């Protein structure tokens, strides 16, 4: 399913309209179309600076944010390709540290769409080609590329052997494309492994770890999983990381959530197990402090949406949409609430597991208000309320949009003290929230 996109720049919007009109290739994984498209463009993927390639079900975006922060703290100029965007299409492509400009984006979209008009390339494939072209036309020291979907057949997997590959947390998601079991999904994610290139991973359950190890062995990729080749612990308010090169200590991440130290440690391990880019240990402390990743347990600042809640309220935002993400987010929101009532505003795409996402929140939330995800096929608010009732969540409501949901929370007689409100369930919904609160990602 192509991502909805729009731009205030007419030239960019014209090209986005062309992009949005792409055909059925959007829902078919494979490397043939992207390979043919890139060949027509001169194979720009062959001229990228040293690449860190990152896959995973959850946490890969945060890991990319820590990688970027560490590399920039080391004085490196960094290209970054991530998805999806939250508000502006430009967010997907960061050229030498800055979001791609509208004029450059419009020109590159036009170039790629013209070159591949008869190929039937998907939204993501075209965007990947645009990113690769942009990255080869501006000098940088390093390139961070986030897998879009899976790994083995993801459009980004046409790159030559990178400096390192990494796999973040694994879980069940995108079953229609990747398989119905954790082991099948792990094999697809591990498909980014390349001969002689270090593959750094989290620790996984035994059968999942075996699946990853088998793919790495077949590819000839040295495997460095957490627990055997590197480790970390949180102690006295710091992260203590250890591998064969020694021990280093960093502050805990500024990014909220008990899962973020693991993502930071994965980023540290990835950079310490590659040899193409020199990164001093001091850069990792800066990464812990400076990394930002919007809509991942983000506390919203003063803005039009927060103003709808009683004084002293907190408004949090997370785009998590699967059960593994829900466990981490539920733990985090309970910690930050410090016993105050927690109200959930939920919107989810139709192909996501609503019950799996809601279950960790059922024991403690004060209310749930269900909303649609604008412009996307979603679980109807009524369906989400039914799911909540099955889980024992009895205080529920439906709203047409997030601002209305926040007004409803503010007006509830049982709110009592200023509430903690979490908007959850979709990165697309998160984008509308950031825009409505005047907090555009930069």
N, C-alpha and C positions, 0 to 999 in steps of 0.2 A: 504494500500500500504506500503510494508516494506521500511524502510529507507536505502538508500545506505550507505555502510560503507566500510572502508579500513584501513589498518594498515601497517606501515613500518616494524613491527615485524612479521616474518614469522609464528611463532606459533599462534599469534593472528589472522593473516590473514587466516590461515587454518580453524580456528574455525568460523570466520566471513563468510567464503565461505559456510560452513555448515549451518550457520544461514540464509544466504541469499537464500538458496535453500528450505526454508520451504514452505509448501503448502498453500492452500486457507484459512486456519485459520487466515491468516494475516488480512483479511478484514471482519472478523465476530466478533462483540463484544459479550462478555459473560464471566462468571466466572467459568464455568465448567472445561475448559482445565487448567487454571492457578491453580485452586484448586487441581486438580488431580496431576499436576506437582509438586506443592509444597509439597503435601502429600508424594510423593516419595522421596523428599529431606529432610524429617523430619520436615516439616512445619516451616521453619525458620522465617516466618512472626510473629510467636508467641513469638519470643525471641528478638524482636527489642527494642531498648531504646525508651523512650517517643517520640511519633511521632506528628509532625504537618503536616496535610494533606491539600493540597492546590489545588483548582480547579478554573476554570474561562476561559473565551474566550480570553481575553487579560490581560496582567499584572500579570499573576500567576508566571511567571518566575522571574520577577523583585521583586515580593513580596517574593519569596523564597530567592532571593539574599539579601534582607533586613533582613529577618529572620536569615539567616546564619550569616550575619555580626553582628547582635545584639547578637546572642548567643555566637559567638566567642569573641566578645568584653567583654562578661560577664565571660570569662574564660572557656567556655564549649567546649568540643570536639564534632564535629557535622558530621554526615553522611548526604549526600544529593543525591537524585535521581531526575534527570530532563531529559527532552527530548525536541526536538531532539538534537543530537550533531551537531556542526558546521563543524569541521574539523576531529577530532579524536573520535572514538567510546568511548574512555576512559572518555570523558567529561561528559557522562551521570551519572557516578558513582563516587562520591567523598567520599572516606573512611577516616573518622577521619581527615577531612580537606584537604586531598590530592587526586588528581585524581588517580584512581586505576592504579596500575602498570601493565605493559604488561604481566609479568609472572603470576601474580595472575589472571588477566583477562582471559588469555588463559586457565588456569587450571579450572577456574569456568565455563567458556563457555563449555568446554569439559564435565565437570561433569553434567551440566544441560542438554545439548543436548543428552548425553548418557542416562540419566535417563528418558527423555521424548521422546525417538525416535519414539514411536508408538502413541503418544498423538495428534500430529498435532498442537502443540502450535505455536503461532505466533511469529514473530520477537520481538514484544514488550513484550509478555508474557515471553519468554525466558530471555530477558534482565531484566525484573522485578525480575524473580527468581534469576538471577545472583546477582543483587543488594542486595536482601534480604539475600542471603547466605553470601556475602561479609560483610554486616553490622552486622551479628550475630557473625562473626569470629574475629572481631576487636572491642574492647571496645569503646564506645562513650557515651556521656551524653544525646544526643538528635539526632533525625532523622527528616529530612525534606523530604517529598515525594510529588512531583508534579504529579498531575493526567495527564495521557497521552491524553485521549480523552473522553470527557463527564464527567462521575463520577460514576453513578450508576453501570454500567457494565464495567468500566475500570479495568484492571488487578490489579491496585494498591488497589482497594477497597475490597480486601480480608483481609486487616489488621484488627486486633482486635481494639476495641475502642481506638482512639488516645488521646493525651492530648488536642488537639483542631483541628477543621477543619475551613477552610476559603475559601471564594469564592470571587475572584477578579471581574473585570469588565465582564459583560455579553454582548453578541452580537450574531449575526447570523454567524455561521460557521459550517462546517462539517454536513450540512443538511441531507446528505444521511444516516448518522448514528444517529443523535440526534433529527431530526424533523425540520419542516419548519418554525416554529414560535418561537419568543423569549421566549414565555411561556413554550413551549415544551422543548426547550434547557435548560431553567432554571431548570425545573424539573429534567432533567438528571444530570445536574451539582450538584444540591442539594442532589443527591443520595448518596453523601459521608457522609451525616448526620448520627450520631450514638446516641443511647440512652444515655442521661446524659452528652454528650460531647458538649461543647460550639461550636456553629456554628457562625462565625463572617463574616459579608458580607458588601459589599459596599451598597450604596443607589441605588435602581432601580426604574424604572417606576412602577406605582401602580399594573398593572396586573402581571408584572414579580415578584415584591416583594410578591404578594399574592401567586404565584406559589411556590416560595421558602419557604414561611412561612408554606404552607400546607404540604410540604414534611417534613420540620423540625418537625412540630407538630405530624405527623404520626410516625416519627422515635423517638419521645420523646427527641429531641435535643433542649436545650435552645438556642434561636436565639438572636443574638446581631447585628442588622443592624446599619450601619452608619446613623446618624441623630436622632436616638432615644436613643441608648445606648452609643454611642461614636460619637465624631465629631472632626473636625480639621478646621483650617483656616490658610492661609498664610498671614503673617503680618510682615512688616518691615524686609523682607528678612529672616524670620524664619518660621518654622512650629510650630503652637500652637495646641497641642492635648489635648482633655479633655474627661474624662469618670467619672464613679462614684468614682474612686479612687483619682481623682484630675486632675490637669493640669501639663503638662510638655512641655518644649520648646526645639526644636532641630534645628540645621542648616537645610537649604534646601538640598535636596539630591544632591550629585555630579552627579548622573545619569541625563542626559539631558532630558528635556521635562516637560511641565506643568502638565502632568498626573502623574509624579513620586511622588510628595508629597502625593497623594492619596494612592499609593501603599505602601509608607513608613508608612503612618498612619494605613493602614490595618494590616501591620506587627506588629506595636506597639499594636494595639487593640487585635490582636490574642494572643500575648505573655502576655498581661496584663489580659486577660480573662481566662487564664488557670492556673493551680496550680501545675503542675508536675515538672516544670523547673523554678528555681528562676532566675529572670533577673532584675538587678538593673536599675533604670531609666537612669543612666549615659551611659548604653550600647546603648541606642537609638540614642544619638548624634553621637557616633562612627559609628553606622550603616549608618546614613545619609552621613557621610563623606567617608566611606570605601567601601560600597557596589559597586560591579562592575557586569555588565551583558552584555557580548559581543553581538554585532550586534543589540542592541536596542539603537537607536540614539547614535551610537558610532562615535566619530570623530577619523578618522584614523591618525596614526602618520606617520612620514616620512618612506617611504618604496617604493618599485618598482612601485606601482600603483600611489601613490601621486606624484611621480616624473614625471609622464606622463602629469601632468597639469602645467599650468603656475605658476611661483613663486608667492606665496601669496594666492594660491587657498586653499579651504577647501574641504575635501572629507569625507562625512558622510555615514554611513551604518545603515540600519534598515531592519530587516527581516519581518516587518509587511505585512500582506497579506489579510486583510479583511477591510471593510469600517470603523469599529470602530477604528481600529488601524490607518487607514489613516487620520482620523480627528485629532488625537493627533500628528501624525508625521508631517502633513502639518502645523499645528500651530507652532510646534517646529522649523521646518526648516525656516519658515518665520521670526521667532524671531532671530535666530542665524545669518541669512543672513544680517540683518541690511540694506536692500535695494539693496544689490548686486544681480546680476542675478543668478537664481537658475536653474540648469539643472538636469533633472531626468534621471537616467538609470534604466530601469525597466525590470524585468523578473519574470514570475508568473507561477505557476502550472496550469494545464488545468482545475482543478476543483474549481478554485478560481474566485471571482467576479471582473473581471478587471475593468469594468466601475465603480463599487462601490469604488474600491481602488483609481482610477484616479480622480474621480470627485472633491475631495477637492483641488487637485493640479492645476486643469485646469485654474483657474482664474489668476495664477501668475507665473507659470514656464516659463522659456525662451525657453526650448526645451525638447523634450523627445527622448531618444534613447532606442529602445527596443532590448533585447538580449534573447537568450534561457537560460533555466535552465539546465545545463549539467547533462545528465544521468537521466532525469525525463520527464514524460509526461507533456508538458507545453503548454501555449498559444504561438503560433508562433509569432515571432517578427512582422510579417506582420499583424496578427490579433490585436496585441496591438496597432499598428499604426492606424489601422482602428478605433479602439475604441477611441483613442486620437482625431482623426479627428471629430468623432461624438460629442465630448465634446468641440470642438472649439480650440483644440491644433493643430496649423498648422505647427509649426517648429518641424519636426520629422525625424527620421532616423532609420535604422536597423543596427545591428552589430552582428558579429558572437560570440563575447565574450566581457567581461567587459573591458579588456585593450584596445581593438579596439575602444570601445565606448568612453573611456576617451580620446584617441587620437583624435577622431572626435570632441569631445567637445572642446579640446584644439585648434583645427584648425579652429573653426568656426569664420567667419569674424565678427559676431555680439557679440562675447564674451566681447570685450571691457576690462573692469577691470577684475581682477582675479575672476573666478566664484566660486560659491558654488555648489558642485555636490553631489547629494544624490543617492545612489544605494539602490533600494527598491524592495520588492515584494515577497521574498522567503528566509527563513532561509537556505535553501540548496544553493541558490545563494550566500547568505552572507558568507557561509563557504568557497566557492571558492575565494571570495574576501579577506577574512582574510588570507588565505593561500598564495595567490598571493602577498599580501603586507607584508608577513613575520610577521604576528601578530597572532600567534597561541594562542587560549584560554588556560589559565593555572588554 
